[in-house]
Amino acid sequence: MKLFVGLGNPGTKYARNRHNIGFMALDSIAGDHNFAPWRGKFQGKVSEGRLGQEKVILLKPETYMNLSGQSVGEAMRFYKLTPADVTVFHDELDLAPGKCRVKTGGGHAGHNGLRSIHQHIGPDYHRVRLGIGHPGHKDRVAAYVLHDFAKADEGWLDDVLRGISDGAPALAEGQPDKFMNAIARRVVPARPAKPAPPKPAPKPEPAEDTRTPLQKLKDKFG
C-alpha cells in the first residue's frame, strides 16, 4: 500500500492558489483513475483506489499547510506504513513553472508543509516537486504562493496535471523515470518526424541494342 499526500490549504478561497498544486495533482489522479469519493479522515480528505498493481490512499490534509504533518502521521500510523511508502506532492519555488522533479529524503528548504511532515515522520519520504517559479525576492514569496495561478499558466498547468495522472501508476509501482517520462510527453509533446526526402527517380534502362555485329562495325567506322 502507498500513501500519496497532496499539500495545500482547505477551502474554495485557496483552491486555485499556487500553494495548492499538490491538492490539484491528487484531484487529477482521483478523477482519472476512478478512485472512491473523498471522505473526511485523519484531519483531512481521503480517497482510496488502485494504481497499477498497488492499492493507494490519497490524502489531502485539511489542517492548513503549516500543520500538514499531523494528518500525514496519523494516516501512516493507522495503515502501519513507513516513510518509504509515502509520496508528497508539493509546490516548488526553486523550479521553473511546468518543471517537475522526484526526490527522496533531504531538507525541507523552508517549505512549511514539508517542515511539518519532517517533524512528524522524519525526512525519508518521497517528494514530487512541482515547479511554480519564484517571484524574484523572498519578501514576495508569501503573497506569491497564496495567489491564484495566472491565466497564462493554465496551459502548462493542465499539461503537468494530466502528465501526473498518466504516470501515477508507474510512480506507485516504484518507477519514477517512467512517471517523469509521462509528464514530459504532455509538457513537451513529441515532434512529428520529418518526412523522408523523395527518392530520385530510377534511371531508365538502356534500350536493347538489336544491331548485327556488321552494323555495329559500320556505325563505328562509318
N, CA, C and O of each residue as an XYZ file, in Angstrom:
888
protein
N       0.843     -1.194      0.000
C       0.000      0.000      0.000
C       0.880      1.247      0.000
O       1.926      1.290      0.647
N       0.432      2.261     -0.741
C       1.152      3.528     -0.808
C       0.247      4.661     -0.341
O      -0.974      4.596     -0.487
N       0.852      5.688      0.215
C       0.138      6.887      0.631
C       0.641      8.063     -0.189
O       1.800      8.457     -0.067
N      -0.229      8.625     -1.027
C       0.081      9.826     -1.801
C      -0.540     11.017     -1.078
O      -1.748     11.047     -0.844
N       0.286     11.994     -0.727
C      -0.169     13.177      0.005
C      -0.035     14.403     -0.890
O       1.028     14.647     -1.461
N      -1.108     15.167     -1.010
C      -1.046     16.439     -1.715
C      -1.099     17.574     -0.704
O      -1.935     17.558      0.200
N      -0.213     18.565     -0.847
C      -0.192     19.677      0.103
C      -0.954     20.875     -0.438
O      -0.924     21.174     -1.632
N      -1.638     21.548      0.475
C      -2.414     22.729      0.115
C      -3.143     23.241      1.333
O      -2.922     22.775      2.450
N      -4.015     24.206      1.106
C      -4.865     24.752      2.162
C      -6.318     24.463      1.820
O      -6.693     24.527      0.649
N      -7.158     24.143      2.822
C      -8.550     23.786      2.538
C      -9.424     25.004      2.236
O      -9.132     26.122      2.660
N     -10.506     24.755      1.490
C     -11.481     25.803      1.224
C     -11.352     26.406     -0.162
O     -10.275     26.416     -0.758
N     -12.481     26.913     -0.666
C     -12.517     27.464     -2.030
C     -11.633     28.698     -2.177
O     -11.151     28.989     -3.272
N     -11.419     29.418     -1.090
C     -10.576     30.625     -1.141
C      -9.186     30.312     -1.666
O      -8.574     31.134     -2.348
N      -8.681     29.105     -1.344
C      -7.304     28.738     -1.692
C      -7.225     27.758     -2.870
O      -6.130     27.392     -3.297
N      -8.353     27.345     -3.382
C      -8.392     26.196     -4.297
C      -7.477     26.337     -5.511
O      -6.893     25.347     -5.953
N      -7.341     27.539     -6.057
C      -6.523     27.718     -7.269
C      -5.189     28.391     -6.972
O      -4.487     28.814     -7.890
N      -4.839     28.492     -5.690
C      -3.547     29.089     -5.326
C      -2.382     28.239     -5.825
O      -2.506     27.025     -5.983
N      -1.256     28.890     -6.069
C      -0.036     28.156     -6.438
C       0.347     27.153     -5.337
O       0.848     26.067     -5.627
N       0.106     27.527     -4.079
C       0.447     26.667     -2.940
C      -0.369     25.370     -2.948
O      -0.014     24.411     -2.263
N      -1.454     25.339     -3.717
C      -2.369     24.195     -3.706
C      -2.175     23.238     -4.877
O      -3.045     22.407     -5.140
N      -1.069     23.338     -5.572
C      -0.861     22.459     -6.722
C      -0.796     20.989     -6.292
O      -1.102     20.101     -7.088
N      -0.402     20.726     -5.041
C      -0.411     19.345     -4.535
C      -1.823     18.783     -4.455
O      -2.052     17.630     -4.822
N      -2.779     19.589     -3.976
C      -4.182     19.184     -3.969
C      -4.654     18.906     -5.399
O      -5.326     17.910     -5.665
N      -4.286     19.812     -6.309
C      -4.718     19.665     -7.707
C      -4.206     18.365     -8.310
O      -4.920     17.696     -9.057
N      -2.967     18.010     -7.984
C      -2.379     16.775     -8.519
C      -3.190     15.561     -8.069
O      -3.476     14.675     -8.874
N      -3.562     15.515     -6.785
C      -4.335     14.373     -6.280
C      -5.747     14.349     -6.861
O      -6.287     13.277     -7.135
N      -6.341     15.517     -7.049
C      -7.674     15.566     -7.671
C      -7.629     15.000     -9.086
O      -8.550     14.303     -9.513
N      -6.557     15.302     -9.806
C      -6.397     14.792    -11.169
C      -6.267     13.272    -11.168
O      -6.894     12.596    -11.985
N      -5.464     12.735    -10.263
C      -5.292     11.276    -10.158
C      -6.615     10.611     -9.798
O      -7.013      9.632    -10.429
N      -7.300     11.143     -8.782
C      -8.550     10.543     -8.315
C      -9.602     10.522     -9.414
O     -10.308      9.528     -9.587
N      -9.706     11.626    -10.159
C     -10.719     11.711    -11.211
C     -10.448     10.796    -12.389
O     -11.376     10.220    -12.956
N      -9.183     10.657    -12.760
C      -8.834      9.874    -13.957
C      -8.742      8.375    -13.691
O      -8.828      7.578    -14.625
N      -8.568      7.979    -12.430
C      -8.346      6.564    -12.127
C      -9.469      5.953    -11.278
O      -9.279      4.939    -10.607
N     -10.634      6.594    -11.324
C     -11.845      6.035    -10.687
C     -11.655      5.717     -9.208
O     -12.053      4.649     -8.744
N     -11.058      6.627     -8.481
C     -10.926      6.457     -7.036
C     -12.277      6.672     -6.356
O     -13.184      7.280     -6.924
N     -12.392      6.159     -5.129
C     -13.622      6.315     -4.350
C     -13.845      7.799     -4.024
O     -12.895      8.582     -4.032
N     -15.083      8.185     -3.740
C     -15.355      9.582     -3.355
C     -14.526      9.996     -2.136
O     -14.215      9.177     -1.272
N     -14.180     11.267     -2.087
C     -13.420     11.791     -0.955
C     -14.264     11.727      0.317
O     -15.469     11.978      0.286
N     -13.618     11.388      1.439
C     -14.313     11.370      2.737
C     -13.383     11.919      3.806
O     -12.162     11.882      3.659
N     -13.963     12.423      4.873
C     -13.168     13.013      5.937
C     -12.515     11.967      6.818
O     -13.190     11.072      7.326
N     -11.199     12.073      7.005
C     -10.470     11.154      7.884
C      -9.059     11.708      8.085
O      -8.535     12.406      7.217
N      -8.452     11.400      9.216
C      -7.068     11.800      9.515
C      -6.871     13.314      9.417
O      -5.835     13.773      8.935
N      -7.841     14.079      9.864
C      -7.767     15.551      9.780
C      -7.593     16.018      8.335
O      -6.951     17.035      8.071
N      -8.162     15.274      7.427
C      -8.058     15.630      6.020
C      -9.138     14.949      5.207
O     -10.136     14.473      5.748
N      -8.929     14.908      3.902
C      -9.815     14.187      2.997
C      -9.055     13.023      2.388
O      -7.894     13.159      2.002
N      -9.721     11.872      2.306
C      -9.081     10.639      1.867
C      -9.889     10.020      0.734
O     -11.119     10.063      0.733
N      -9.181      9.446     -0.226
C      -9.808      8.672     -1.297
C      -8.952      7.441     -1.549
O      -7.724      7.518     -1.518
N      -9.596      6.307     -1.796
C      -8.864      5.049     -1.987
C      -9.090      4.509     -3.395
O     -10.154      4.693     -3.985
N      -8.067      3.840     -3.918
C      -8.181      3.234     -5.240
C      -6.943      2.419     -5.558
O      -6.139      2.110     -4.677
N      -6.800      2.074     -6.841
C      -5.633      1.291     -7.279
C      -4.938      2.022     -8.426
O      -5.571      2.621     -9.295
N      -3.622      1.946     -8.387
C      -2.796      2.456     -9.478
C      -1.878      1.315     -9.887
O      -0.973      0.939     -9.142
N      -2.113      0.765    -11.073
C      -1.366     -0.417    -11.470
C      -1.687     -1.554    -10.522
O      -2.856     -1.876    -10.307
N      -0.661     -2.163     -9.954
C      -0.836     -3.280     -9.029
C      -0.921     -2.835     -7.571
O      -1.072     -3.671     -6.681
N      -0.827     -1.533     -7.316
C      -0.753     -1.037     -5.943
C      -2.077     -0.441     -5.464
O      -2.749      0.284     -6.198
N      -2.437     -0.763     -4.217
C      -3.508     -0.033     -3.553
C      -2.920      1.284     -3.071
O      -1.841      1.305     -2.480
N      -3.627      2.383     -3.322
C      -3.104      3.709     -2.994
C      -4.156      4.499     -2.222
O      -5.331      4.522     -2.589
N      -3.710      5.146     -1.141
C      -4.528      6.073     -0.373
C      -4.099      7.490     -0.764
O      -2.921      7.835     -0.671
N      -5.049      8.296     -1.195
C      -4.780      9.711     -1.468
C      -5.207     10.510     -0.243
O      -6.297     10.293      0.287
N      -4.363     11.432      0.211
C      -4.654     12.226      1.407
C      -4.395     13.706      1.140
O      -3.306     14.097      0.720
N      -5.418     14.516      1.392
C      -5.276     15.975      1.348
C      -5.491     16.501      2.774
O      -6.633     16.620      3.218
N      -4.401     16.817      3.500
C      -4.554     17.328      4.867
C      -5.370     18.624      4.877
O      -5.190     19.486      4.017
N      -6.269     18.753      5.861
C      -7.079     19.970      5.990
C      -6.724     20.729      7.268
O      -7.551     21.451      7.826
N      -5.497     20.557      7.715
C      -5.003     21.220      8.919
C      -4.421     22.598      8.609
O      -3.932     23.284      9.506
N      -4.475     22.999      7.348
C      -3.710     24.114      6.798
C      -2.251     23.680      6.684
O      -1.768     22.813      7.413
N      -1.580     24.318      5.744
C      -0.259     23.877      5.305
C       0.710     23.645      6.463
O       1.402     22.628      6.501
N       0.761     24.590      7.407
C       1.800     24.549      8.437
C       1.689     23.365      9.388
O       2.633     23.080     10.125
N       0.548     22.667      9.387
C       0.344     21.534     10.291
C       0.092     20.234      9.522
O      -0.470     19.285     10.069
N       0.503     20.194      8.272
C       0.229     19.032      7.412
C       0.734     17.726      8.007
O       0.115     16.679      7.814
N       1.836     17.775      8.717
C       2.438     16.561      9.272
C       1.543     15.831     10.255
O       1.648     14.612     10.391
N       0.657     16.552     10.947
C      -0.264     15.898     11.880
C      -1.130     14.880     11.149
O      -1.291     13.745     11.597
N      -1.683     15.301     10.024
C      -2.557     14.446      9.227
C      -1.783     13.275      8.631
O      -2.248     12.135      8.664
N      -0.596     13.560      8.085
C       0.217     12.512      7.460
C       0.634     11.462      8.490
O       0.555     10.263      8.226
N       1.073     11.913      9.654
C       1.494     10.981     10.693
C       0.356     10.091     11.165
O       0.551      8.899     11.406
N      -0.831     10.669     11.296
C      -1.993      9.899     11.729
C      -2.340      8.808     10.718
O      -2.611      7.669     11.096
N      -2.332      9.161      9.433
C      -2.638      8.186      8.382
C      -1.583      7.083      8.335
O      -1.921      5.908      8.187
N      -0.310      7.453      8.461
C       0.766      6.456      8.452
C       0.612      5.442      9.574
O       0.769      4.238      9.369
N       0.304      5.945     10.755
C       0.159      5.041     11.905
C      -1.042      4.108     11.715
O      -0.966      2.925     12.046
N      -2.129      4.630     11.193
C      -3.333      3.820     11.014
C      -3.071      2.670     10.046
O      -3.478      1.537     10.304
N      -2.390      2.955      8.926
C      -2.146      1.938      7.903
C      -0.835      1.179      8.130
O      -0.474      0.305      7.341
N      -0.128      1.515      9.207
C       1.146      0.855      9.535
C       2.147      0.970      8.381
O       2.759     -0.014      7.965
N       2.293      2.176      7.887
C       3.206      2.443      6.776
C       4.515      3.023      7.300
O       4.600      3.468      8.444
N       5.528      3.009      6.447
C       6.812      3.634      6.742
C       6.976      4.867      5.849
O       6.237      5.014      4.876
N       7.921      5.751      6.156
C       8.140      6.906      5.270
C       8.409      6.505      3.818
O       8.089      7.263      2.902
N       8.991      5.328      3.598
C       9.273      4.874      2.227
C       7.997      4.607      1.432
O       8.040      4.528      0.205
N       6.861      4.466      2.121
C       5.576      4.230      1.451
C       4.860      5.538      1.107
O       3.799      5.517      0.483
N       5.436      6.676      1.512
C       4.766      7.974      1.402
C       5.388      8.810      0.280
O       6.610      8.923      0.181
N       4.535      9.390     -0.559
C       4.979     10.336     -1.587
C       4.179     11.625     -1.427
O       2.948     11.599     -1.416
N       4.877     12.749     -1.303
C       4.243     14.048     -1.074
C       4.370     14.902     -2.330
O       5.472     15.092     -2.845
N       3.250     15.416     -2.820
C       3.207     16.312     -3.983
C       3.113     17.745     -3.454
O       2.197     18.073     -2.700
N       4.065     18.598     -3.851
C       4.072     19.958     -3.299
C       4.620     20.967     -4.298
O       5.322     20.610     -5.244
N       4.288     22.229     -4.071
C       4.786     23.327     -4.893
C       6.265     23.547     -4.602
O       6.725     23.346     -3.478
N       7.006     23.964     -5.632
C       8.458     24.150     -5.504
C       8.862     25.474     -6.147
O       8.805     25.630     -7.367
N       9.272     26.426     -5.307
C       9.686     27.742     -5.784
C      10.960     27.688     -6.622
O      11.146     28.506     -7.523
N      11.835     26.730     -6.332
C      13.147     26.682     -6.975
C      13.140     25.966     -8.320
O      14.200     25.748     -8.906
N      11.969     25.600     -8.813
C      11.844     25.033    -10.157
C      10.968     25.942    -11.010
O       9.992     26.515    -10.526
N      11.322     26.065    -12.269
C      10.535     26.897    -13.184
C       9.137     26.316    -13.363
O       8.947     25.107    -13.230
N       8.163     27.161    -13.663
C       6.805     26.666    -13.892
C       6.782     25.570    -14.955
O       7.374     25.710    -16.025
N       6.087     24.476    -14.638
C       5.992     23.356    -15.576
C       7.056     22.300    -15.388
O       6.944     21.207    -15.943
N       8.098     22.604    -14.609
C       9.137     21.600    -14.336
C       8.712     20.717    -13.167
O       7.961     21.144    -12.290
N       9.198     19.493    -13.169
C       8.833     18.541    -12.127
C      10.041     17.664    -11.827
O      10.766     17.257    -12.734
N      10.250     17.377    -10.547
C      11.346     16.508    -10.140
C      10.869     15.561     -9.043
O      10.031     15.926     -8.219
N      11.408     14.344     -9.038
C      11.127     13.381     -7.977
C      12.364     13.285     -7.098
O      13.486     13.208     -7.597
N      12.155     13.290     -5.792
C      13.274     13.306     -4.848
C      12.919     12.445     -3.637
O      11.749     12.350     -3.266
N      13.899     11.833     -3.033
C      13.699     11.072     -1.796
C      14.613     11.634     -0.714
O      15.819     11.768     -0.921
N      14.040     11.961      0.437
C      14.820     12.472      1.549
C      15.301     13.892      1.326
O      14.914     14.547      0.358
N      16.148     14.363      2.232
C      16.701     15.710      2.129
C      15.967     16.695      3.016
O      15.095     16.316      3.798
N      16.328     17.969      2.887
C      15.756     19.026      3.717
C      14.407     19.495      3.215
O      13.911     19.041      2.183
N      13.822     20.420      3.974
C      12.503     20.949      3.582
C      12.600     22.282      2.854
O      11.594     22.776      2.344
N      13.808     22.884      2.795
C      14.054     24.122      2.040
C      13.088     25.242      2.422
O      12.734     26.073      1.585
N      12.664     25.264      3.682
C      11.803     26.349      4.134
C      10.327     26.179      3.810
O       9.521     27.042      4.159
N       9.953     25.081      3.148
C       8.539     24.844      2.822
C       7.821     24.421      4.110
O       8.176     23.411      4.718
N       6.821     25.188      4.517
C       6.187     24.945      5.812
C       5.468     23.600      5.891
O       5.446     22.971      6.949
N       4.886     23.160      4.788
C       4.221     21.863      4.789
C       5.218     20.738      4.976
O       4.976     19.813      5.752
N       6.343     20.808      4.268
C       7.381     19.785      4.413
C       8.022     19.838      5.795
O       8.348     18.802      6.375
N       8.201     21.045      6.317
C       8.779     21.178      7.660
C       7.922     20.437      8.682
O       8.442     19.737      9.551
N       6.616     20.595      8.570
C       5.707     19.918      9.493
C       5.774     18.399      9.330
O       5.755     17.663     10.317
N       5.852     17.935      8.081
C       5.940     16.491      7.837
C       7.249     15.936      8.403
O       7.266     14.857      8.995
N       8.347     16.681      8.218
C       9.623     16.272      8.813
C       9.477     16.051     10.319
O       9.997     15.082     10.872
N       8.761     16.968     10.967
C       8.626     16.901     12.425
C       7.869     15.648     12.875
O       8.100     15.137     13.970
N       6.966     15.160     12.025
C       6.104     14.046     12.426
C       6.582     12.683     11.929
O       6.367     11.677     12.606
N       7.230     12.625     10.755
C       7.626     11.311     10.223
C       9.095     11.252      9.808
O       9.564     10.213      9.344
N       9.827     12.361      9.970
C      11.216     12.377      9.526
C      11.327     12.752      8.053
O      10.311     12.993      7.400
N      12.551     12.805      7.522
C      12.764     13.290      6.159
C      12.758     12.221      5.065
O      12.851     12.556      3.884
N      12.649     10.940      5.436
C      12.931      9.876      4.466
C      11.713      9.420      3.667
O      11.483      8.222      3.503
N      10.940     10.377      3.175
C       9.804     10.079      2.313
C      10.103     10.604      0.911
O      11.064     11.348      0.709
N       9.287     10.218     -0.036
C       9.467     10.666     -1.416
C       8.722     11.987     -1.631
O       7.707     12.255     -0.989
N       9.244     12.798     -2.541
C       8.554     14.043     -2.875
C       8.446     14.168     -4.387
O       9.348     13.760     -5.118
N       7.352     14.726     -4.843
C       7.200     15.161     -6.232
C       7.163     16.683     -6.184
O       6.178     17.284     -5.755
N       8.257     17.293     -6.632
C       8.426     18.745     -6.562
C       7.849     19.370     -7.836
O       8.332     19.111     -8.939
N       6.824     20.184     -7.671
C       6.102     20.750     -8.805
C       6.441     22.235     -8.929
O       6.024     23.051     -8.107
N       7.196     22.566     -9.958
C       7.698     23.931    -10.115
C       6.605     24.959    -10.337
O       5.710     24.769    -11.161
N       6.692     26.063     -9.582
C       5.764     27.185     -9.780
C       6.535     28.482    -10.050
O       5.931     29.536    -10.248
N       7.870     28.401    -10.056
C       8.666     29.605    -10.265
C       8.791     30.417     -8.984
O       8.142     30.126     -7.980
N       9.636     31.438     -9.038
C       9.926     32.284     -7.864
C       9.570     33.731     -8.198
O       9.804     34.174     -9.323
N       9.009     34.475     -7.245
C       8.630     35.867     -7.543
C       9.818     36.809     -7.665
O       9.658     37.958     -8.076
N      11.014     36.333     -7.309
C      12.206     37.159     -7.500
C      12.810     37.692     -6.212
O      13.992     38.033     -6.180
N      12.011     37.771     -5.143
C      12.530     38.250     -3.866
C      11.803     37.531     -2.752
O      10.597     37.302     -2.844
N      12.526     37.169     -1.692
C      11.934     36.371     -0.612
C      10.785     37.092      0.088
O       9.895     36.446      0.640
N      10.797     38.428      0.069
C       9.716     39.179      0.721
C       8.390     39.041     -0.016
O       7.333     39.331      0.543
N       8.443     38.602     -1.264
C       7.210     38.471     -2.049
C       6.694     37.034     -2.102
O       5.657     36.771     -2.711
N       7.410     36.103     -1.470
C       7.068     34.684     -1.584
C       5.676     34.377     -1.031
O       4.884     33.704     -1.690
N       5.371     34.866      0.175
C       4.095     34.529      0.819
C       2.910     34.954     -0.051
O       1.981     34.174     -0.262
N       2.943     36.170     -0.548
C       1.841     36.646     -1.395
C       1.780     35.865     -2.703
O       0.701     35.601     -3.233
N       2.953     35.500     -3.212
C       3.019     34.788     -4.489
C       2.390     33.402     -4.391
O       1.574     33.035     -5.236
N       2.760     32.625     -3.368
C       2.248     31.251     -3.285
C       0.771     31.228     -2.903
O       0.063     30.276     -3.232
N       0.303     32.263     -2.215
C      -1.108     32.315     -1.811
C      -1.957     33.093     -2.807
O      -3.047     33.562     -2.479
N      -1.449     33.222     -4.016
C      -2.194     33.879     -5.103
C      -2.534     32.835     -6.148
O      -1.783     31.880     -6.351
N      -3.674     33.018     -6.816
C      -4.080     32.061     -7.847
C      -3.094     32.041     -9.011
O      -2.417     33.031     -9.293
N      -3.029     30.891     -9.680
C      -2.266     30.805    -10.924
C      -2.815     31.827    -11.921
O      -4.022     32.059    -11.987
N      -1.919     32.426    -12.688
C      -2.327     33.393    -13.707
C      -2.939     32.679    -14.904
O      -2.726     31.484    -15.110
N      -3.704     33.431    -15.688
C      -4.303     32.867    -16.905
C      -3.238     32.264    -17.802
O      -3.452     31.223    -18.423
N      -2.087     32.926    -17.867
C      -1.004     32.454    -18.737
C      -0.443     31.113    -18.280
O       0.226     30.431    -19.056
N      -0.706     30.725    -17.034
C      -0.193     29.459    -16.502
C      -1.089     28.268    -16.837
O      -0.675     27.119    -16.681
N      -2.308     28.534    -17.293
C      -3.286     27.453    -17.398
C      -2.866     26.346    -18.362
O      -3.162     25.175    -18.126
N      -2.180     26.705    -19.444
C      -1.768     25.706    -20.434
C      -0.793     24.704    -19.854
O      -1.030     23.497    -19.903
N       0.317     25.206    -19.299
C       1.323     24.270    -18.765
C       0.800     23.546    -17.524
O       1.141     22.385    -17.296
N      -0.028     24.225    -16.721
C      -0.562     23.587    -15.513
C      -1.428     22.384    -15.887
O      -1.316     21.319    -15.281
N      -2.280     22.560    -16.873
C      -3.131     21.450    -17.315
C      -2.274     20.297    -17.852
O      -2.560     19.130    -17.587
N      -1.226     20.631    -18.605
C      -0.338     19.585    -19.137
C       0.342     18.803    -18.018
O       0.410     17.575    -18.062
N       0.846     19.523    -17.015
C       1.537     18.860    -15.897
C       0.577     17.955    -15.133
O       0.927     16.820    -14.810
N      -0.629     18.440    -14.841
C      -1.584     17.629    -14.079
C      -2.006     16.391    -14.861
O      -2.166     15.316    -14.282
N      -2.184     16.533    -16.155
C      -2.514     15.359    -16.983
C      -1.351     14.370    -16.999
O      -1.555     13.158    -16.940
N      -0.129     14.900    -17.081
C       1.042     14.028    -17.071
C       1.197     13.284    -15.753
O       1.555     12.106    -15.736
N       0.923     13.980    -14.640
C       0.971     13.329    -13.325
C      -0.019     12.176    -13.284
O       0.307     11.088    -12.808
N      -1.220     12.411    -13.779
C      -2.242     11.356    -13.788
C      -1.817     10.189    -14.679
O      -1.984      9.027    -14.311
N      -1.264     10.507    -15.855
C      -0.792      9.448    -16.763
C       0.264      8.575    -16.091
O       0.242      7.351    -16.217
N       1.184      9.213    -15.379
C       2.322      8.497    -14.822
C       2.123      7.955    -13.425
O       3.000      7.272    -12.897
N       0.967      8.250    -12.806
C       0.751      7.843    -11.407
C       0.922      6.344    -11.165
O       1.510      5.973    -10.149
N       0.435      5.453    -12.054
C       0.660      4.021    -11.813
C       2.148      3.654    -11.746
O       2.555      2.843    -10.913
N       2.945      4.250    -12.617
C       4.391      3.973    -12.585
C       5.003      4.460    -11.282
O       5.849      3.779    -10.703
N       4.584      5.637    -10.812
C       5.118      6.172     -9.560
C       4.755      5.261     -8.393
O       5.592      4.992     -7.531
N       3.509      4.786     -8.362
C       3.065      3.897     -7.277
C       3.843      2.595     -7.274
O       4.054      1.997     -6.218
N       4.272      2.151     -8.451
C       4.998      0.884     -8.560
C       6.510      1.065     -8.472
O       7.271      0.145     -8.772
N       6.942      2.265     -8.055
C       8.374      2.477     -7.836
C       9.178      2.695     -9.096
O      10.345      2.309     -9.163
N       8.561      3.317    -10.114
C       9.256      3.591    -11.370
C       9.220      5.091    -11.670
O       8.498      5.528    -12.568
N       9.997      5.882    -10.921
C       9.938      7.339    -11.097
C      10.340      7.809    -12.487
O       9.834      8.829    -12.956
N      11.243      7.087    -13.164
C      11.652      7.503    -14.504
C      10.479      7.445    -15.478
O      10.301      8.342    -16.302
N       9.684      6.385    -15.377
C       8.506      6.275    -16.240
C       7.489      7.367    -15.914
O       6.834      7.910    -16.804
N       7.371      7.677    -14.627
C       6.484      8.764    -14.201
C       6.916     10.084    -14.834
O       6.088     10.818    -15.373
N       8.209     10.382    -14.767
C       8.725     11.619    -15.347
C       8.542     11.653    -16.860
O       8.247     12.702    -17.432
N       8.717     10.503    -17.507
C       8.529     10.441    -18.960
C       7.089     10.757    -19.342
O       6.835     11.402    -20.359
N       6.139     10.294    -18.511
C       4.723     10.560    -18.790
C       4.434     12.061    -18.736
O       3.673     12.582    -19.552
N       5.046     12.752    -17.770
C       4.862     14.201    -17.684
C       5.518     14.884    -18.880
O       4.944     15.795    -19.475
N       6.712     14.443    -19.225
C       7.435     15.052    -20.346
C       6.656     14.933    -21.646
O       6.672     15.849    -22.468
N       5.970     13.804    -21.836
C       5.198     13.635    -23.073
C       4.049     14.630    -23.161
O       3.652     15.024    -24.257
N       3.514     15.037    -22.019
C       2.437     16.026    -22.015
C       2.967     17.456    -22.165
O       2.420     18.269    -22.911
N       4.051     17.735    -21.430
C       4.574     19.099    -21.404
C       5.358     19.421    -22.674
O       5.292     20.542    -23.177
N       6.089     18.453    -23.184
C       6.850     18.633    -24.423
C       6.429     17.532    -25.379
O       7.120     16.518    -25.487
N       5.306     17.706    -26.079
C       4.853     16.646    -26.987
C       5.920     16.310    -28.023
O       6.665     17.180    -28.472
N       5.979     15.047    -28.390
C       6.947     14.604    -29.392
C       6.690     15.319    -30.713
O       5.554     15.428    -31.174
N       7.758     15.793    -31.297
C       7.623     16.466    -32.600
C       7.372     15.426    -33.684
O       7.940     14.335    -33.644
N       6.514     15.763    -34.660
C       6.303     14.800    -35.747
C       7.596     14.565    -36.506
O       8.391     15.486    -36.692
N       7.799     13.362    -36.932
C       9.016     13.019    -37.670
C       9.050     13.775    -38.994
O       8.033     13.940    -39.667
N      10.245     14.226    -39.342
C      10.394     14.926    -40.621
C      10.162     13.939    -41.759
O      10.627     12.801    -41.696
N       9.445     14.367    -42.801
C       9.237     13.448    -43.919
C      10.563     13.111    -44.594
O      11.444     13.962    -44.715
N      10.693     11.875    -45.027
C      11.911     11.447    -45.710
C      12.018     12.158    -47.051
O      11.012     12.367    -47.728
N      13.244     12.535    -47.439
C      13.397     13.197    -48.747
C      12.952     12.253    -49.863
O      13.117     11.038    -49.760
N      12.385     12.824    -50.935
C      11.910     11.955    -52.024
C      13.064     11.196    -52.665
O      14.156     11.732    -52.852
N      12.803      9.968    -52.989
C      13.825      9.155    -53.643
C      13.973      9.607    -55.094
O      12.980      9.912    -55.755
N      15.234      9.651    -55.599
C      15.413     10.040    -57.003
C      14.732      9.031    -57.920
O      14.678      7.834    -57.641
N      14.211      9.565    -59.031
C      13.539      8.687    -59.992
C      14.545      7.695    -60.566
O      15.677      8.071    -60.871
N      14.148      6.444    -60.714
C      15.094      5.453    -61.267
C      15.484      5.809    -62.694
O      14.667      6.274    -63.487
N      16.754      5.577    -62.995
C      17.231      5.855    -64.356
C      16.610      4.836    -65.310
O      16.497      3.654    -64.986
N      16.215      5.306    -66.478
C      15.617      4.366    -67.438
C      16.654      3.344    -67.907
O      17.823      3.665    -68.125
N      16.191      2.122    -68.053
C      17.069      1.075    -68.572
C      17.453      1.394    -70.020
O      16.601      1.809    -70.806
N      18.750      1.200    -70.386
C      19.128      1.462    -71.784
C      18.391      0.494    -72.725
O      18.169     -0.678    -72.422
N      18.030      1.057    -73.877
C      17.303      0.234    -74.860
C      18.207     -0.898    -75.368
O      19.417     -0.723    -75.518
N      17.611     -2.026    -75.623
C      18.374     -3.186    -76.104
C      18.925     -2.893    -77.504
O      18.211     -2.423    -78.391
N      20.211     -3.184    -77.667
C      20.873     -2.959    -78.964
C      20.605     -4.174    -79.868
O      21.084     -5.279    -79.614
N      19.832     -3.931    -80.916
C      19.439     -5.048    -81.801
C      20.260     -5.076    -83.104
O      19.944     -5.827    -84.026
N      21.318     -4.246    -83.167
C      22.106     -4.234    -84.411
C      22.939     -5.518    -84.538
O      23.308     -6.156    -83.552
N      23.209     -5.855    -85.775
C      24.093     -7.009    -86.023
C      25.532     -6.557    -85.844
O      25.805     -5.359    -85.910
N      26.462     -7.480    -85.620
C      27.872     -7.089    -85.473
C      28.372     -6.276    -86.661
O      29.177     -5.362    -86.481
N      27.910     -6.591    -87.876
C      28.362     -5.877    -89.069
C      27.874     -4.435    -89.047
O      28.586     -3.516    -89.452
N      26.580     -4.243    -88.540
C      26.047     -2.888    -88.470
C      26.793     -2.069    -87.405
O      27.064     -0.884    -87.598
N      27.119     -2.725    -86.275
C      27.842     -2.016    -85.219
C      29.202     -1.551    -85.721
O      29.621     -0.429    -85.436
N      29.904     -2.424    -86.480
C      31.213     -2.079    -87.033
C      31.088     -0.953    -88.037
O      31.923     -0.050    -88.093
N      30.046     -1.019    -88.816
C      29.821      0.006    -89.830
C      29.529      1.341    -89.188
O      30.022      2.375    -89.636
N      28.691      1.320    -88.090
C      28.352      2.577    -87.421
C      29.579      3.161    -86.746
O      29.711      4.381    -86.650
N      30.497      2.288    -86.266
C      31.658      2.764    -85.547
C      32.671      3.455    -86.448
O      33.263      4.471    -86.086
N      32.850      2.885    -87.613
C      33.890      3.423    -88.501
C      33.304      4.154    -89.707
O      34.020      4.750    -90.512
N      31.976      4.087    -89.801
C      31.360      4.765    -90.954
C      31.268      6.216    -90.682
O      30.781      6.972    -91.522
